[in-house]
């Protein structure tokens, strides 16, 4: 029997894991995986639980929740030398990582995938002393993911982000950034926001970084130059179709390392969570985790 530690957010996905827990444990057990559980209780708890699971010698860790739960779990695993394979039950509002990986939404299908025990390596990103698996970014619009109340996300799901996004759009302001990346000339300009993608699915946009791959050793960088509200709406429309990268307002390149600084105050977003402020260094850690996908 393999031993798994299931770290789950009891409020994610309208409390789906709480309702399905007994069924999930039984299916995993029947497949040869003896599973114990940890229900998260607040900010940082999933990180501590993941670190503890490694210390206790579990054969695998399974994260069940949204992108925020997954972010905390990888931050509990990334610096450990012996990192067990990771499973991801997508139960949150957007589930960008799960969507990008084609991870099954049905709990039965994902249990069976874990039972087959065939994890695959993937890259993760590092931003200063924190880690991200899907996206890093900065700028006013990137703040909406961690400003939406959890209760509102539970009640109305993806609509909560749309409402907050419309509120943010009218108050967008450019910020001066200096971007130094390996393989690129220094960029010094005013930007509305910048994004560093590890997968092609960001904030529910499945074509925002269409060329991003999870195991190529590179991060896809997208920055939006200073523009007005009408131009921003036009860019959002193009991004829905994956046709934005050639626009004159967009800076796009791939790199494995970059530094971003600003004379102003710029908050960072890491996988939808508040990740500190600039200045920051970002790097790709190739094949750093093995994930059931």
Secondary structure by P-SEA (a helix, b strand, c coil): cbbbbbbbcccccccccccaaaaaaaaaaaaccbbbbbbbcccaaaaaaaaaaaaacccbbbbcccaaaaaaaaaaccccccccbbbbbcccccaaaaaaacccccaaaaaaaaaacbbbbbbbbbcccccccccccccccccccccccaaaaaaccaaaaaaaaaaaaabbbbbbbbbbbcccccccccccbbbbbccccccccccccccccccccbbbbbbbccccaaaaaaaaaaaaaccccccccccccccccbbbbbccbbbbbccccccccccbbbbbbcccccccc
